[in-house]
Amino acid sequence: MSRIVIDARESGTSTGRYIDKLIEHMHTLKPQHEIVVLAKKHRLDFMKSVAPGFQTVETPFKEFSLGEQLGFRKQIKSLKPDLVHFGKVEQPILYTGRAVTTMHDLTTVRFRNPTKNAIVFKLKQQVYKIVNIIAAHKSRVLITPTQYVKNDVVKFAHIKPAKVTVTLESADAITGPATPVEALKGKQFIMYIGRPMLHKNLGRLMDAFKIMQETNPELYLVLAGKKDPLYDAHEKNAKEKGIKNIIFTGFISDGELKWLYQNTACYVFPSLSEGFGLPPLEAMIHGAPVASSNATCLPEVNGDAADYFDPLDSRGMAEVVLNIINNNAHAEELKQRGKVQVAKYSWDRMTKQTLEVYDRALS
């Protein structure tokens, strides 16, 4: 029996959903390995609830810190693992034991964060590039969520394609009851949910929405997600451009999100860069027609269940969305295609593939 340590420090975050689902489904599959999960203090109870048969160990070490490079490395070595699975590229670069690393995408390598000091962020970005390359070379096997990311990592890190395994992620239906958003009852709206980072391209979405209002003046745009300085900047930008009918919801509950998905005229995903892109699949699960950027992995993930646009072309984006919301028959066709598309994805299958990767790395 091999001892496998899983780095779950990202548990509870948007990126950490991957590692949470992996651990939950791995516990159900009862692998022939001793599994040790490393998690931060506030996620220990969660890990014990979804995987009571696994050993759960607290780790206090933050990503991209000196503690990660020294203390975390020491902690891992003390556990005497046969294999470590790093759920993200952030890891002790001097750790030389057998390792598998999941590389979700290279978005941070290419896009800046306008809320951070430009000089400091640029320096950190250069360090991040080096960490990606080191992790790619020292890991026994790399995992990526799409073929697009696999190709991107192979080219960026100059490694052999055979070293990388694609394990498709999945999406989940919201099981609780839908909770109506009172301000939107009886209104036609399109929506986006997620963080407002630069690569999410919300500025062009708002510009496209203004074009849509020329023919659909009663249409609303819902931008859902926890308020932060970037959302504040988008709200200010909308006011300066005189774009009306945009609703910035701030944090919403799962029930409210379910209602939005079920009632939106179109879910719009304008992103410039994704490693997988769960929100469009989530929208499909709940019966929303989807319009998506044609960038990076999105056509691979969404298949023929979405209508696509160039994310750099606001007018083209507007035309694609209008073709959905003004054509009920086409919208219904996209909804039916969405049901077929989401059935192609499974956390259980992803977990089985990951266990096969472990066996390969251990051999």
C-alpha positions as CSV (number, residue, x, y, z in Angstrom):
1,M,0.0,0.0,0.0
2,S,1.4,3.4,-1.1
3,R,1.1,6.5,1.0
4,I,-0.2,9.4,-1.2
5,V,-0.2,13.0,0.2
6,I,-2.7,15.4,-1.5
7,D,-2.1,19.1,-1.2
8,A,-5.6,20.6,-0.6
9,R,-4.6,24.0,0.6
10,E,-6.8,25.6,-2.1
11,S,-9.9,23.8,-0.7
12,G,-12.9,26.1,-0.5
13,T,-11.9,28.5,-3.3
14,S,-13.1,28.5,-6.9
15,T,-9.9,26.8,-8.0
16,G,-10.1,24.5,-5.0
17,R,-13.4,23.0,-6.1
18,Y,-11.3,20.7,-8.3
19,I,-9.4,19.2,-5.3
20,D,-12.5,19.1,-3.1
21,K,-14.4,17.0,-5.7
22,L,-11.4,14.8,-6.3
23,I,-11.0,13.9,-2.6
24,E,-14.8,13.4,-2.2
25,H,-15.1,11.0,-5.1
26,M,-11.8,9.3,-4.3
27,H,-13.0,8.5,-0.9
28,T,-16.1,6.9,-2.4
29,L,-14.0,4.8,-4.7
30,K,-12.0,3.4,-1.8
31,P,-8.5,3.3,-3.4
32,Q,-5.9,0.8,-2.4
33,H,-3.7,3.6,-1.1
34,E,-3.2,5.4,2.2
35,I,-4.4,8.9,1.5
36,V,-3.2,11.9,3.6
37,V,-4.9,15.2,2.9
38,L,-3.1,18.5,3.8
39,A,-5.6,21.3,4.4
40,K,-5.8,24.6,6.1
41,K,-7.4,24.8,9.5
42,H,-10.7,26.2,8.4
43,R,-11.2,23.3,5.9
44,L,-10.3,20.4,8.2
45,D,-13.9,19.7,9.3
46,F,-15.1,19.8,5.7
47,M,-12.4,17.3,4.7
48,K,-13.3,15.0,7.6
49,S,-17.0,15.1,6.5
50,V,-16.4,14.2,2.9
51,A,-13.5,11.8,3.4
52,P,-13.6,10.4,7.0
53,G,-11.5,7.4,5.9
54,F,-8.6,9.6,4.9
55,Q,-6.0,11.0,7.3
56,T,-6.4,14.8,7.4
57,V,-3.5,17.0,8.5
58,E,-3.5,20.7,9.1
59,T,-1.0,22.8,7.2
60,P,-0.6,26.5,7.8
61,F,1.6,27.3,4.8
62,K,0.4,29.9,2.3
63,E,1.0,29.7,-1.4
64,F,3.9,31.7,-2.7
65,S,5.5,32.2,0.7
66,L,8.8,31.4,2.3
67,G,6.9,29.1,4.5
68,E,5.7,27.1,1.5
69,Q,9.3,26.7,0.3
70,L,10.8,25.7,3.6
71,G,8.1,24.7,6.2
72,F,5.8,23.0,3.8
73,R,8.6,21.0,2.2
74,K,9.7,19.9,5.7
75,Q,6.1,18.9,6.6
76,I,5.7,16.8,3.4
77,K,9.0,15.0,3.9
78,S,8.1,14.2,7.5
79,L,5.0,12.3,6.3
80,K,7.3,10.0,4.2
81,P,5.0,9.9,1.2
82,D,5.5,7.6,-1.8
83,L,3.8,10.2,-3.9
84,V,2.6,13.8,-3.5
85,H,-0.2,15.3,-5.6
86,F,0.0,19.1,-5.8
87,G,-3.4,20.4,-6.7
88,K,-1.9,23.6,-8.1
89,V,1.4,24.6,-9.5
90,E,2.3,26.4,-6.2
91,Q,4.6,24.0,-4.4
92,P,8.1,23.8,-2.8
93,I,10.4,23.9,-5.8
94,L,13.2,22.1,-4.0
95,Y,11.0,19.1,-3.2
96,T,12.4,16.2,-5.2
97,G,10.2,13.3,-4.2
98,R,7.8,11.6,-6.6
99,A,5.1,14.1,-7.5
100,V,2.1,14.7,-9.7
101,T,1.0,18.3,-10.4
102,T,-2.2,19.6,-11.7
103,M,-1.7,22.6,-14.0
104,H,-5.1,24.3,-14.5
105,D,-4.0,26.9,-17.0
106,L,-1.3,29.6,-17.8
107,T,-3.7,32.5,-17.4
108,T,-1.7,34.1,-14.6
109,V,1.4,33.9,-16.7
110,R,-0.2,36.1,-19.4
111,F,-2.6,38.5,-17.7
112,R,-2.0,41.2,-15.1
113,N,-4.0,42.0,-12.0
114,P,-4.9,45.8,-12.2
115,T,-5.6,45.9,-8.4
116,K,-2.0,45.0,-7.6
117,N,1.1,47.2,-7.8
118,A,2.2,46.9,-11.5
119,I,6.0,46.5,-10.7
120,V,5.5,44.1,-7.8
121,F,3.0,42.0,-9.8
122,K,5.3,41.9,-12.8
123,L,8.1,40.5,-10.6
124,K,5.9,38.0,-9.1
125,Q,4.6,37.0,-12.5
126,Q,8.2,36.3,-13.6
127,V,8.7,34.1,-10.5
128,Y,5.4,32.3,-11.3
129,K,6.7,31.5,-14.8
130,I,9.8,29.9,-13.3
131,V,7.7,27.9,-10.8
132,N,5.5,26.6,-13.6
133,I,8.5,25.4,-15.6
134,I,10.2,23.8,-12.6
135,A,7.0,22.0,-11.6
136,A,6.5,20.8,-15.1
137,H,9.9,19.3,-15.3
138,K,10.3,17.8,-11.8
139,S,6.8,16.2,-11.6
140,R,6.5,12.5,-12.7
141,V,3.2,13.3,-14.4
142,L,1.2,16.5,-15.1
143,I,-2.6,16.7,-15.1
144,T,-4.5,19.3,-17.2
145,P,-8.2,19.8,-17.4
146,T,-8.3,20.1,-21.2
147,Q,-6.4,19.2,-24.3
148,Y,-5.9,23.0,-25.0
149,V,-4.1,23.4,-21.6
150,K,-2.0,20.3,-22.3
151,N,-0.8,21.7,-25.6
152,D,-0.2,25.1,-24.0
153,V,1.9,23.6,-21.1
154,V,3.9,21.4,-23.5
155,K,4.8,24.3,-25.6
156,F,5.5,26.7,-22.7
157,A,7.6,24.4,-20.5
158,H,9.2,22.4,-23.4
159,I,8.2,19.0,-22.2
160,K,7.0,15.9,-24.0
161,P,3.3,15.5,-24.6
162,A,3.4,12.0,-23.1
163,K,4.1,13.4,-19.7
164,V,0.7,15.2,-19.6
165,T,-2.6,13.5,-18.9
166,V,-6.0,15.2,-19.5
167,T,-8.6,14.6,-16.9
168,L,-11.8,16.4,-17.8
169,E,-13.5,18.1,-14.8
170,S,-17.3,18.4,-14.4
171,A,-20.1,20.6,-13.1
172,D,-22.9,20.0,-10.5
173,A,-26.6,20.9,-10.3
174,I,-27.6,23.0,-7.4
175,T,-29.7,20.7,-5.4
176,G,-31.6,23.1,-3.2
177,P,-34.7,25.1,-4.2
178,A,-34.5,28.1,-6.4
179,T,-34.9,31.5,-4.7
180,P,-36.3,34.3,-6.9
181,V,-34.4,37.5,-7.2
182,E,-37.2,39.9,-6.7
183,A,-35.7,42.8,-8.7
184,L,-35.6,40.6,-11.8
185,K,-39.0,39.0,-11.7
186,G,-40.8,39.5,-15.0
187,K,-37.8,41.0,-16.6
188,Q,-35.7,39.7,-19.6
189,F,-32.1,39.5,-18.6
190,I,-28.7,38.0,-19.7
191,M,-26.1,37.1,-17.1
192,Y,-22.6,36.4,-16.1
193,I,-21.3,35.0,-12.8
194,G,-17.8,34.9,-11.5
195,R,-14.8,37.0,-10.7
196,P,-14.2,40.2,-12.6
197,M,-10.5,39.7,-13.4
198,L,-9.1,41.3,-16.4
199,H,-9.2,38.2,-18.6
200,K,-12.9,37.7,-17.8
201,N,-13.4,40.6,-20.3
202,L,-16.4,42.2,-18.6
203,G,-15.7,45.6,-20.1
204,R,-16.4,44.3,-23.6
205,L,-19.4,42.5,-22.4
206,M,-20.8,45.8,-21.0
207,D,-20.0,47.5,-24.4
208,A,-21.8,44.6,-26.2
209,F,-24.8,45.0,-23.8
210,K,-25.1,48.7,-24.7
211,I,-25.3,47.7,-28.4
212,M,-28.0,45.2,-27.5
213,Q,-30.0,47.9,-25.9
214,E,-30.3,49.7,-29.2
215,T,-32.9,47.1,-30.3
216,N,-33.8,45.6,-26.8
217,P,-34.1,48.7,-24.5
218,E,-35.9,46.7,-21.7
219,L,-33.1,44.0,-21.5
220,Y,-31.1,43.7,-18.3
221,L,-27.5,42.5,-17.7
222,V,-26.8,40.7,-14.4
223,L,-23.2,40.6,-13.2
224,A,-23.2,38.3,-10.2
225,G,-20.3,37.9,-7.9
226,K,-18.9,39.1,-4.6
227,K,-18.2,42.9,-4.8
228,D,-14.5,43.8,-4.9
229,P,-12.4,46.8,-6.2
230,L,-12.6,45.4,-9.8
231,Y,-16.4,45.1,-9.7
232,D,-16.5,48.6,-8.2
233,A,-14.4,49.8,-11.2
234,H,-16.8,48.1,-13.7
235,E,-19.8,49.7,-12.0
236,K,-18.1,53.1,-12.2
237,N,-17.3,52.5,-15.9
238,A,-20.9,51.6,-16.6
239,K,-22.1,54.9,-15.1
240,E,-19.5,56.9,-17.0
241,K,-20.6,55.4,-20.3
242,G,-24.3,55.8,-19.5
243,I,-25.0,52.1,-19.7
244,K,-28.3,51.5,-17.9
245,N,-30.0,48.3,-16.7
246,I,-26.8,46.6,-15.4
247,I,-27.4,44.9,-12.0
248,F,-24.3,44.2,-9.9
249,T,-25.7,41.7,-7.5
250,G,-22.8,41.2,-5.1
251,F,-22.7,37.9,-3.3
252,I,-25.7,35.6,-4.1
253,S,-26.9,32.4,-2.6
254,D,-27.0,29.1,-4.4
255,G,-30.8,29.3,-4.5
256,E,-30.6,32.7,-6.2
257,L,-28.0,31.5,-8.6
258,K,-30.2,28.5,-9.5
259,W,-33.1,30.9,-10.2
260,L,-30.9,33.2,-12.4
261,Y,-29.7,30.2,-14.5
262,Q,-33.3,28.9,-14.9
263,N,-34.7,32.3,-15.9
264,T,-31.9,34.0,-17.9
265,A,-32.5,34.6,-21.6
266,C,-28.8,33.8,-22.2
267,Y,-25.8,33.0,-20.1
268,V,-22.8,34.9,-21.6
269,F,-19.2,33.9,-21.0
270,P,-16.9,36.5,-22.6
271,S,-13.6,35.2,-21.2
272,L,-10.3,35.7,-23.0
273,S,-8.6,32.7,-21.3
274,E,-9.7,29.6,-19.4
275,G,-8.3,26.3,-18.4
276,F,-11.7,24.6,-18.3
277,G,-14.5,27.1,-17.6
278,L,-17.2,25.6,-15.4
279,P,-19.9,28.4,-15.4
280,P,-21.2,27.7,-19.0
281,L,-21.6,24.0,-18.1
282,E,-23.3,25.0,-14.8
283,A,-25.7,27.2,-16.8
284,M,-26.4,24.3,-19.2
285,I,-27.2,22.0,-16.3
286,H,-29.9,24.4,-15.2
287,G,-31.4,24.9,-18.6
288,A,-29.8,28.2,-19.8
289,P,-28.8,28.8,-23.4
290,V,-25.2,29.7,-23.6
291,A,-23.2,32.2,-25.7
292,S,-19.4,31.8,-25.3
293,S,-16.1,33.3,-26.3
294,N,-14.3,31.2,-28.8
295,A,-11.0,31.6,-27.0
296,T,-8.7,29.0,-25.6
297,C,-10.4,25.8,-24.4
298,L,-14.0,26.9,-24.5
299,P,-15.1,25.4,-27.8
300,E,-13.5,22.1,-26.7
301,V,-15.5,22.1,-23.4
302,N,-18.8,23.4,-24.7
303,G,-18.9,21.7,-28.0
304,D,-22.0,22.4,-30.1
305,A,-24.0,23.4,-27.1
306,A,-23.0,27.1,-27.3
307,D,-23.0,29.8,-29.9
308,Y,-19.5,31.4,-30.1
309,F,-18.2,34.9,-30.7
310,D,-14.8,36.6,-30.9
311,P,-14.2,38.0,-27.4
312,L,-12.4,41.1,-28.8
313,D,-15.4,42.1,-30.9
314,S,-18.2,43.6,-28.8
315,R,-20.5,44.1,-31.8
316,G,-20.1,40.5,-32.8
317,M,-20.7,39.4,-29.2
318,A,-23.9,41.5,-29.2
319,E,-25.1,39.9,-32.5
320,V,-24.6,36.4,-31.2
321,V,-26.5,37.0,-28.0
322,L,-29.3,38.8,-29.7
323,N,-29.7,35.9,-32.1
324,I,-30.3,33.7,-29.1
325,I,-32.7,35.9,-27.1
326,N,-34.7,36.9,-30.1
327,N,-35.1,33.4,-31.5
328,N,-37.0,31.1,-29.1
329,A,-36.6,28.0,-31.3
330,H,-32.9,28.4,-31.4
331,A,-32.6,29.1,-27.7
332,E,-34.6,25.9,-27.0
333,E,-32.3,24.0,-29.4
334,L,-29.2,25.2,-27.4
335,K,-30.9,24.1,-24.1
336,Q,-31.3,20.6,-25.5
337,R,-27.8,20.5,-26.8
338,G,-26.6,21.7,-23.4
339,K,-28.2,18.7,-21.6
340,V,-26.4,16.3,-24.0
341,Q,-23.1,18.2,-23.5
342,V,-23.0,18.2,-19.7
343,A,-23.7,14.5,-19.6
344,K,-20.2,14.0,-21.1
345,Y,-18.5,15.1,-17.9
346,S,-18.1,13.2,-14.6
347,W,-16.2,13.8,-11.4
348,D,-16.2,10.1,-10.8
349,R,-14.5,9.4,-14.2
350,M,-12.0,12.2,-13.6
351,T,-11.1,10.6,-10.2
352,K,-10.6,7.2,-11.7
353,Q,-8.3,8.7,-14.3
354,T,-6.4,10.5,-11.5
355,L,-5.9,7.2,-9.7
356,E,-4.5,5.7,-12.9
357,V,-2.1,8.7,-13.0
358,Y,-1.0,7.9,-9.5
359,D,-0.3,4.3,-10.5
360,R,1.7,5.5,-13.4
361,A,3.7,7.9,-11.3
362,L,4.4,5.2,-8.7
363,S,5.6,2.6,-11.2
